[in-house]
């Protein structure tokens, strides 16, 4: 079986042709760099993504706190992570890198703040 994908690991956006035998990657063609091969193997067998979103924050100078996963999570767990964050509100102060939700949706990956928010005076 052949699967065609576009690599997103660098700005080139190579069109990759991936030959598969079930869930095993046999060959990757069309990549301009080695990152394309690594991307194709992950994307065709166990795709992952970084989730970025916002949560509510009280006592700060902004209404929504930008957050993201500390690392990649399985693509199939994105909705579960969003559901776990739904309605979550944190209190200022918050520092960049603070854990907002540990082990989001049993992924082993934390959701962290991506900006500092001081408490209002």
N, C-alpha and C positions, 0 to 999 in steps of 0.2 A: 504494500500500500504506500502511496506517496501523499504527503501533506505539504502544502505550500503556505508559508508564513512570512511575515516581514519582521526582521530582527529590529529590536528597539534598544539594544545595548550600547550603541554609539550613534552619532548623527548620520551615518551613511544610509541607514534604512535598507539594508540588503534584502532582496527577495530570495528566501531560502527554499530549497526543495529538499524535503526530508524523507528519506526512505525508511519505512518502518516494517518490522515483522511483529505484529501484535503491539506490545508496548516497548519493544526493543528498537532503538535507533541503530540502523545499519549504516547509513551514509548521510552526509549533509553536503549540499552543493549550493553555490551562489554566494558564499560568504567572502567578504574582503578581509576579514580579520578573524583571529581565533575565538574572539568573544561570540561570534555568530554560531560556531559549533556548540559551545557551552549553552548558549541561549536555546538553541533548537532542541538539545537533549532535555533540558528542563521543561520547556514549553510543551513538548510533545508527550512527556511522560508524567510530570507532576508540576503543573504550572503554579507559579507563585506571583504575588503582587505585594506592593507596599500600599497600605491604606492611609489616606490623608483625609481628614474631615475636621469638624469643630464640635466642641461641647459648650454648654452654658457655663458662665462664670459670674459669680456675685462678688461685690466689694472691690471690683477693679475698674479701670478706666475704659474697658471694652466689654461688649456683651457676649462675645463668642471667643473661645480660646482655641487656636489652631493646634491640632494634635496629629500624630502619625504613629504607625507601628514602628517599633525599634528596628525591626528587620522584616524580611519578606514572610508572608503567611500563605498557606495554601489558598489558591483562588476560590476553592469551594467553601472557604470559611469567611469570605468577605461579608456576606449578608449576616452571618452569626455575629461577627464583630460589630457591625453597625447596630444590630439589635441590642447588643450588650451596652452600647454607648447611648442608645436612645433615652432621652430624659435625664441623662447624667449631668449634674451641675457641680462644679468645684468652686471653692472659695479662694479669693486672692489673699495673700500673695502666692504666685506660682513662678517657679524658675524654669528656664529652658532645660529640658531633659528630665524633669520631674515625672515620675510614673503616675499616670492618671487612672489607668486600669491595668492591673497585673494579670498576666496569663490570659489575655483576651480570648474568649470563646474556646478555652482549652487548647490554644495553639502553642503555648510556651513562650509567646511573644507579648511583651508589654506595649501598651499605648502610652506614649510620652508627649509632654507639652513641647511645642516647637517655638515658643516665645516666652519671654519673661513678662509677667504682669504684676505690677506693684499694687499693694492695697491702697484704696483711696483714702485720703485724709479728711 
